Amino acid sequence: QVRLVESGGGLVQPGGSLRLSCAVSGSNFTYYNMDWYRQAPGKQRDLVATILHNNSTNYADSVKGRFTISRDNAKTNTVYLQMNSLKPEDTAVYYCSARLGSAGYWGQGTQVTVSS
């Protein structure tokens, strides 16, 4: 059974930083393609960043240059999202997703609020 647990959300002022973590239990973490999504109130869930099993990354235009996705395959089976220069429009629930073949898994989400 694969379980994803996000952490690291919170309240931050505009211009601040947060680092989200997504710990993945179960085997085969190295082979998963990992995504971060976010969903603001009343809006659809949008893809923010992706890191493939080969460490190739991709970002939504709205976060390029501000967010960085990374992963630790060696020790902690964790994917990270470093978020800098945060803006009020980054406020959302952030979800971690793991994909392997036709299988997909989601975490429970972590709230990020950017406000002064």
VEXFIDREN-313165 format. One record per residue: x, y, z of N, C-alpha, C in turn; residue number from 1; residue in one letter. Coordinates in nm, 3 decimals, always signed. Example, Ala and Ser with C-alpha at 12.3 -4.5 7.8 and 13.67 -1.06 7.14 Angstrom:
residues 2
+---------+---------+---------+---------+---------+---------+---------+---------+---------+------+------+
!    n.px !    n.py !    n.pz !   ca.px !   ca.py !   ca.pz !    c.px !    c.py !    c.pz ! resi ! resn !
+---------+---------+---------+---------+---------+---------+---------+---------+---------+------+------+
!  +1.319 !  -0.569 !  +0.780 !  +1.230 !  -0.450 !  +0.780 !  +1.320 !  -0.330 !  +0.780 !    1 !    A !
!  +1.285 !  -0.225 !  +0.708 !  +1.367 !  -0.106 !  +0.714 !  +1.290 !  +0.003 !  +0.787 !    2 !    S !
+---------+---------+---------+---------+---------+---------+---------+---------+---------+------+------+
//
This chain:
residues 116
+---------+---------+---------+---------+---------+---------+---------+---------+---------+------+------+
!    n.px !    n.py !    n.pz !   ca.px !   ca.py !   ca.pz !    c.px !    c.py !    c.pz ! resi ! resn !
+---------+---------+---------+---------+---------+---------+---------+---------+---------+------+------+
!  +0.084 !  -0.118 !  +0.000 !  +0.000 !  +0.000 !  +0.000 !  +0.088 !  +0.124 !  +0.000 !    1 !    Q !
!  +0.060 !  +0.218 !  -0.089 !  +0.138 !  +0.341 !  -0.098 !  +0.064 !  +0.451 !  -0.023 !    2 !    V !
!  +0.137 !  +0.522 !  +0.061 !  +0.078 !  +0.632 !  +0.138 !  +0.165 !  +0.756 !  +0.121 !    3 !    R !
!  +0.100 !  +0.869 !  +0.096 !  +0.168 !  +0.996 !  +0.080 !  +0.124 !  +1.089 !  +0.191 !    4 !    L !
!  +0.219 !  +1.150 !  +0.259 !  +0.188 !  +1.241 !  +0.368 !  +0.261 !  +1.373 !  +0.345 !    5 !    V !
!  +0.183 !  +1.479 !  +0.322 !  +0.239 !  +1.612 !  +0.301 !  +0.255 !  +1.685 !  +0.435 !    6 !    E !
!  +0.352 !  +1.774 !  +0.439 !  +0.373 !  +1.860 !  +0.555 !  +0.444 !  +1.987 !  +0.510 !    7 !    S !
!  +0.449 !  +2.084 !  +0.600 !  +0.524 !  +2.206 !  +0.573 !  +0.442 !  +2.327 !  +0.536 !    8 !    G !
!  +0.311 !  +2.310 !  +0.523 !  +0.228 !  +2.426 !  +0.492 !  +0.215 !  +2.519 !  +0.610 !    9 !    G !
!  +0.153 !  +2.635 !  +0.585 !  +0.133 !  +2.731 !  +0.693 !  +0.101 !  +2.868 !  +0.638 !   10 !    G !
!  +0.108 !  +2.964 !  +0.727 !  +0.082 !  +3.105 !  +0.693 !  +0.215 !  +3.177 !  +0.675 !   11 !    L !
!  +0.228 !  +3.248 !  +0.565 !  +0.352 !  +3.321 !  +0.537 !  +0.317 !  +3.454 !  +0.473 !   12 !    V !
!  +0.400 !  +3.553 !  +0.496 !  +0.378 !  +3.685 !  +0.437 !  +0.421 !  +3.685 !  +0.290 !   13 !    Q !
!  +0.365 !  +3.773 !  +0.212 !  +0.410 !  +3.786 !  +0.072 !  +0.561 !  +3.810 !  +0.066 !   14 !    P !
!  +0.624 !  +3.742 !  -0.028 !  +0.769 !  +3.750 !  -0.040 !  +0.843 !  +3.645 !  +0.041 !   15 !    G !
!  +0.772 !  +3.575 !  +0.127 !  +0.834 !  +3.475 !  +0.211 !  +0.852 !  +3.341 !  +0.140 !   16 !    G !
!  +0.900 !  +3.243 !  +0.218 !  +0.931 !  +3.111 !  +0.165 !  +0.872 !  +3.002 !  +0.253 !   17 !    S !
!  +0.844 !  +2.891 !  +0.192 !  +0.804 !  +2.768 !  +0.260 !  +0.863 !  +2.650 !  +0.185 !   18 !    L !
!  +0.886 !  +2.541 !  +0.258 !  +0.925 !  +2.417 !  +0.192 !  +0.824 !  +2.309 !  +0.230 !   19 !    R !
!  +0.759 !  +2.255 !  +0.129 !  +0.667 !  +2.145 !  +0.149 !  +0.740 !  +2.013 !  +0.133 !   20 !    L !
!  +0.696 !  +1.914 !  +0.210 !  +0.751 !  +1.780 !  +0.201 !  +0.638 !  +1.682 !  +0.176 !   21 !    S !
!  +0.672 !  +1.575 !  +0.104 !  +0.576 !  +1.467 !  +0.080 !  +0.651 !  +1.336 !  +0.101 !   22 !    C !
!  +0.622 !  +1.272 !  +0.212 !  +0.686 !  +1.145 !  +0.244 !  +0.604 !  +1.031 !  +0.184 !   23 !    A !
!  +0.673 !  +0.942 !  +0.114 !  +0.606 !  +0.833 !  +0.043 !  +0.644 !  +0.700 !  +0.106 !   24 !    V !
!  +0.547 !  +0.626 !  +0.152 !  +0.573 !  +0.494 !  +0.208 !  +0.555 !  +0.389 !  +0.100 !   25 !    S !
!  +0.606 !  +0.270 !  +0.126 !  +0.597 !  +0.163 !  +0.028 !  +0.723 !  +0.154 !  -0.054 !   26 !    G !
!  +0.730 !  +0.055 !  -0.140 !  +0.850 !  +0.032 !  -0.218 !  +0.841 !  +0.103 !  -0.353 !   27 !    S !
!  +0.948 !  +0.097 !  -0.428 !  +0.952 !  +0.147 !  -0.565 !  +0.947 !  +0.298 !  -0.578 !   28 !    N !
!  +0.979 !  +0.372 !  -0.471 !  +0.973 !  +0.518 !  -0.479 !  +1.060 !  +0.570 !  -0.593 !   29 !    F !
!  +1.173 !  +0.507 !  -0.615 !  +1.266 !  +0.554 !  -0.717 !  +1.200 !  +0.559 !  -0.855 !   30 !    T !
!  +1.103 !  +0.474 !  -0.878 !  +1.041 !  +0.463 !  -1.010 !  +0.920 !  +0.554 !  -1.029 !   31 !    Y !
!  +0.874 !  +0.614 !  -0.920 !  +0.756 !  +0.699 !  -0.931 !  +0.788 !  +0.832 !  -0.999 !   32 !    Y !
!  +0.695 !  +0.879 !  -1.077 !  +0.693 !  +1.018 !  -1.121 !  +0.608 !  +1.094 !  -1.022 !   33 !    N !
!  +0.660 !  +1.206 !  -0.972 !  +0.597 !  +1.279 !  -0.862 !  +0.552 !  +1.417 !  -0.907 !   34 !    M !
!  +0.436 !  +1.457 !  -0.858 !  +0.380 !  +1.587 !  -0.891 !  +0.336 !  +1.661 !  -0.765 !   35 !    D !
!  +0.340 !  +1.792 !  -0.773 !  +0.270 !  +1.879 !  -0.678 !  +0.159 !  +1.951 !  -0.753 !   36 !    W !
!  +0.040 !  +1.945 !  -0.694 !  -0.075 !  +2.018 !  -0.744 !  -0.120 !  +2.117 !  -0.637 !   37 !    Y !
!  -0.204 !  +2.211 !  -0.677 !  -0.266 !  +2.299 !  -0.580 !  -0.409 !  +2.331 !  -0.621 !   38 !    R !
!  -0.490 !  +2.358 !  -0.520 !  -0.629 !  +2.390 !  -0.545 !  -0.672 !  +2.503 !  -0.454 !   39 !    Q !
!  -0.706 !  +2.615 !  -0.515 !  -0.756 !  +2.729 !  -0.441 !  -0.908 !  +2.715 !  -0.425 !   40 !    A !
!  -0.967 !  +2.781 !  -0.326 !  -1.111 !  +2.771 !  -0.304 !  -1.191 !  +2.808 !  -0.429 !   41 !    P !
!  -1.283 !  +2.721 !  -0.467 !  -1.367 !  +2.747 !  -0.583 !  -1.301 !  +2.728 !  -0.717 !   42 !    G !
!  -1.179 !  +2.676 !  -0.718 !  -1.107 !  +2.660 !  -0.844 !  -1.068 !  +2.514 !  -0.865 !   43 !    K !
!  -1.028 !  +2.480 !  -0.985 !  -0.986 !  +2.344 !  -1.014 !  -0.847 !  +2.319 !  -0.959 !   44 !    Q !
!  -0.814 !  +2.192 !  -0.950 !  -0.681 !  +2.152 !  -0.904 !  -0.585 !  +2.163 !  -1.022 !   45 !    R !
!  -0.478 !  +2.237 !  -1.002 !  -0.382 !  +2.264 !  -1.108 !  -0.246 !  +2.203 !  -1.078 !   46 !    D !
!  -0.180 !  +2.156 !  -1.184 !  -0.045 !  +2.103 !  -1.171 !  +0.053 !  +2.217 !  -1.151 !   47 !    L !
!  +0.138 !  +2.204 !  -1.051 !  +0.237 !  +2.307 !  -1.018 !  +0.375 !  +2.267 !  -1.065 !   48 !    V !
!  +0.416 !  +2.143 !  -1.033 !  +0.552 !  +2.099 !  -1.065 !  +0.556 !  +1.948 !  -1.072 !   49 !    A !
!  +0.648 !  +1.898 !  -1.155 !  +0.666 !  +1.755 !  -1.174 !  +0.814 !  +1.722 !  -1.166 !   50 !    T !
!  +0.845 !  +1.608 !  -1.105 !  +0.980 !  +1.553 !  -1.111 !  +0.966 !  +1.406 !  -1.149 !   51 !    I !
!  +1.028 !  +1.369 !  -1.259 !  +1.019 !  +1.232 !  -1.307 !  +1.117 !  +1.142 !  -1.233 !   52 !    L !
!  +1.106 !  +1.013 !  -1.260 !  +1.194 !  +0.916 !  -1.194 !  +1.341 !  +0.941 !  -1.229 !   53 !    H !
!  +1.364 !  +1.006 !  -1.345 !  +1.502 !  +1.036 !  -1.387 !  +1.546 !  +1.176 !  -1.345 !   54 !    N !
!  +1.468 !  +1.239 !  -1.255 !  +1.496 !  +1.371 !  -1.200 !  +1.474 !  +1.487 !  -1.297 !   55 !    N !
!  +1.416 !  +1.459 !  -1.410 !  +1.375 !  +1.567 !  -1.499 !  +1.259 !  +1.643 !  -1.435 !   56 !    S !
!  +1.259 !  +1.776 !  -1.448 !  +1.157 !  +1.858 !  -1.382 !  +1.082 !  +1.946 !  -1.481 !   57 !    T !
!  +0.962 !  +1.985 !  -1.440 !  +0.882 !  +2.075 !  -1.521 !  +0.796 !  +2.157 !  -1.426 !   58 !    N !
!  +0.766 !  +2.281 !  -1.466 !  +0.693 !  +2.373 !  -1.380 !  +0.583 !  +2.446 !  -1.456 !   59 !    Y !
!  +0.478 !  +2.479 !  -1.383 !  +0.378 !  +2.569 !  -1.438 !  +0.441 !  +2.707 !  -1.458 !   60 !    A !
!  +0.394 !  +2.778 !  -1.560 !  +0.452 !  +2.910 !  -1.588 !  +0.440 !  +3.004 !  -1.468 !   61 !    D !
!  +0.333 !  +2.989 !  -1.393 !  +0.308 !  +3.081 !  -1.282 !  +0.409 !  +3.067 !  -1.168 !   62 !    S !
!  +0.484 !  +2.957 !  -1.164 !  +0.578 !  +2.936 !  -1.053 !  +0.722 !  +2.924 !  -1.099 !   63 !    V !
!  +0.746 !  +2.928 !  -1.228 !  +0.883 !  +2.916 !  -1.279 !  +0.971 !  +3.025 !  -1.222 !   64 !    K !
!  +1.089 !  +2.984 !  -1.178 !  +1.183 !  +3.078 !  -1.119 !  +1.161 !  +3.105 !  -0.972 !   65 !    G !
!  +1.048 !  +3.058 !  -0.918 !  +1.019 !  +3.080 !  -0.776 !  +1.012 !  +2.948 !  -0.697 !   66 !    R !
!  +0.963 !  +2.843 !  -0.761 !  +0.948 !  +2.713 !  -0.695 !  +1.051 !  +2.615 !  -0.749 !   67 !    F !
!  +1.095 !  +2.524 !  -0.663 !  +1.186 !  +2.419 !  -0.703 !  +1.139 !  +2.285 !  -0.645 !   68 !    T !
!  +1.125 !  +2.187 !  -0.732 !  +1.087 !  +2.052 !  -0.688 !  +1.212 !  +1.966 !  -0.686 !   69 !    I !
!  +1.222 !  +1.881 !  -0.584 !  +1.336 !  +1.791 !  -0.572 !  +1.289 !  +1.664 !  -0.503 !   70 !    S !
!  +1.378 !  +1.564 !  -0.502 !  +1.342 !  +1.438 !  -0.439 !  +1.464 !  +1.374 !  -0.376 !   71 !    R !
!  +1.440 !  +1.295 !  -0.272 !  +1.545 !  +1.219 !  -0.205 !  +1.510 !  +1.072 !  -0.220 !   72 !    D !
!  +1.578 !  +1.006 !  -0.311 !  +1.553 !  +0.863 !  -0.334 !  +1.636 !  +0.776 !  -0.241 !   73 !    N !
!  +1.743 !  +0.834 !  -0.186 !  +1.841 !  +0.752 !  -0.116 !  +1.802 !  +0.720 !  +0.027 !   74 !    A !
!  +1.746 !  +0.819 !  +0.096 !  +1.727 !  +0.801 !  +0.241 !  +1.582 !  +0.809 !  +0.287 !   75 !    K !
!  +1.511 !  +0.912 !  +0.239 !  +1.383 !  +0.942 !  +0.304 !  +1.261 !  +0.918 !  +0.217 !   76 !    T !
!  +1.280 !  +0.883 !  +0.089 !  +1.164 !  +0.865 !  -0.002 !  +1.070 !  +0.985 !  +0.007 !   77 !    N !
!  +1.125 !  +1.102 !  -0.011 !  +1.050 !  +1.226 !  +0.006 !  +1.069 !  +1.315 !  -0.116 !   78 !    T !
!  +0.961 !  +1.381 !  -0.153 !  +0.969 !  +1.484 !  -0.257 !  +0.942 !  +1.618 !  -0.191 !   79 !    V !
!  +1.013 !  +1.720 !  -0.234 !  +1.005 !  +1.852 !  -0.174 !  +0.958 !  +1.955 !  -0.276 !   80 !    Y !
!  +0.898 !  +2.061 !  -0.224 !  +0.866 !  +2.177 !  -0.307 !  +0.912 !  +2.300 !  -0.231 !   81 !    L !
!  +1.024 !  +2.358 !  -0.275 !  +1.073 !  +2.481 !  -0.217 !  +1.004 !  +2.597 !  -0.286 !   82 !    Q !
!  +0.936 !  +2.679 !  -0.208 !  +0.857 !  +2.789 !  -0.262 !  +0.913 !  +2.921 !  -0.210 !   83 !    M !
!  +0.965 !  +3.002 !  -0.299 !  +1.021 !  +3.133 !  -0.265 !  +0.939 !  +3.244 !  -0.329 !   84 !    N !
!  +0.960 !  +3.364 !  -0.280 !  +0.891 !  +3.483 !  -0.334 !  +0.741 !  +3.458 !  -0.345 !   85 !    S !
!  +0.684 !  +3.407 !  -0.237 !  +0.543 !  +3.370 !  -0.241 !  +0.453 !  +3.491 !  -0.257 !   86 !    L !
!  +0.343 !  +3.467 !  -0.328 !  +0.245 !  +3.571 !  -0.358 !  +0.109 !  +3.530 !  -0.301 !   87 !    K !
!  +0.020 !  +3.625 !  -0.276 !  -0.114 !  +3.588 !  -0.229 !  -0.184 !  +3.489 !  -0.321 !   88 !    P !
!  -0.159 !  +3.496 !  -0.448 !  -0.224 !  +3.404 !  -0.542 !  -0.170 !  +3.262 !  -0.534 !   89 !    E !
!  -0.066 !  +3.240 !  -0.456 !  -0.016 !  +3.105 !  -0.431 !  -0.096 !  +3.035 !  -0.321 !   90 !    D !
!  -0.185 !  +3.107 !  -0.257 !  -0.267 !  +3.050 !  -0.151 !  -0.354 !  +2.937 !  -0.206 !   91 !    T !
!  -0.343 !  +2.820 !  -0.145 !  -0.416 !  +2.702 !  -0.192 !  -0.385 !  +2.585 !  -0.100 !   92 !    A !
!  -0.459 !  +2.476 !  -0.118 !  -0.420 !  +2.348 !  -0.061 !  -0.329 !  +2.280 !  -0.163 !   93 !    V !
!  -0.213 !  +2.239 !  -0.115 !  -0.114 !  +2.175 !  -0.202 !  -0.117 !  +2.025 !  -0.180 !   94 !    Y !
!  -0.124 !  +1.951 !  -0.291 !  -0.133 !  +1.806 !  -0.289 !  -0.014 !  +1.743 !  -0.360 !   95 !    Y !
!  +0.030 !  +1.634 !  -0.305 !  +0.136 !  +1.554 !  -0.364 !  +0.071 !  +1.436 !  -0.436 !   96 !    C !
!  +0.128 !  +1.398 !  -0.551 !  +0.077 !  +1.286 !  -0.628 !  +0.194 !  +1.199 !  -0.673 !   97 !    S !
!  +0.171 !  +1.068 !  -0.669 !  +0.270 !  +0.972 !  -0.717 !  +0.209 !  +0.890 !  -0.830 !   98 !    A !
!  +0.286 !  +0.874 !  -0.937 !  +0.237 !  +0.799 !  -1.053 !  +0.339 !  +0.691 !  -1.090 !   99 !    R !
!  +0.284 !  +0.569 !  -1.115 !  +0.367 !  +0.459 !  -1.162 !  +0.282 !  +0.375 !  -1.256 !  100 !    L !
!  +0.311 !  +0.381 !  -1.383 !  +0.228 !  +0.313 !  -1.481 !  +0.086 !  +0.370 !  -1.476 !  101 !    G !
!  -0.011 !  +0.281 !  -1.462 !  -0.150 !  +0.324 !  -1.456 !  -0.197 !  +0.357 !  -1.314 !  102 !    S !
!  -0.111 !  +0.338 !  -1.218 !  -0.148 !  +0.363 !  -1.079 !  -0.116 !  +0.506 !  -1.040 !  103 !    A !
!  -0.204 !  +0.562 !  -0.959 !  -0.182 !  +0.697 !  -0.909 !  -0.227 !  +0.707 !  -0.766 !  104 !    G !
!  -0.156 !  +0.788 !  -0.688 !  -0.184 !  +0.802 !  -0.546 !  -0.178 !  +0.949 !  -0.509 !  105 !    Y !
!  -0.258 !  +0.985 !  -0.407 !  -0.265 !  +1.123 !  -0.361 !  -0.244 !  +1.131 !  -0.211 !  106 !    W !
!  -0.189 !  +1.243 !  -0.170 !  -0.183 !  +1.275 !  -0.029 !  -0.308 !  +1.350 !  +0.014 !  107 !    G !
!  -0.311 !  +1.388 !  +0.141 !  -0.430 !  +1.452 !  +0.196 !  -0.428 !  +1.603 !  +0.179 !  108 !    Q !
!  -0.314 !  +1.658 !  +0.142 !  -0.302 !  +1.801 !  +0.118 !  -0.251 !  +1.878 !  +0.239 !  109 !    G !
!  -0.189 !  +1.992 !  +0.210 !  -0.143 !  +2.082 !  +0.315 !  -0.174 !  +2.225 !  +0.273 !  110 !    T !
!  -0.227 !  +2.303 !  +0.368 !  -0.272 !  +2.438 !  +0.336 !  -0.155 !  +2.536 !  +0.336 !  111 !    Q !
!  -0.148 !  +2.616 !  +0.232 !  -0.053 !  +2.726 !  +0.224 !  -0.132 !  +2.856 !  +0.210 !  112 !    V !
!  -0.109 !  +2.948 !  +0.301 !  -0.177 !  +3.077 !  +0.297 !  -0.073 !  +3.188 !  +0.294 !  113 !    T !
!  -0.081 !  +3.272 !  +0.192 !  +0.012 !  +3.383 !  +0.176 !  -0.066 !  +3.512 !  +0.199 !  114 !    V !
!  -0.039 !  +3.575 !  +0.311 !  -0.116 !  +3.693 !  +0.348 !  -0.037 !  +3.778 !  +0.445 !  115 !    S !
!  -0.060 !  +3.910 !  +0.437 !  +0.003 !  +3.999 !  +0.533 !  -0.091 !  +4.027 !  +0.649 !  116 !    S !
+---------+---------+---------+---------+---------+---------+---------+---------+---------+------+------+
//
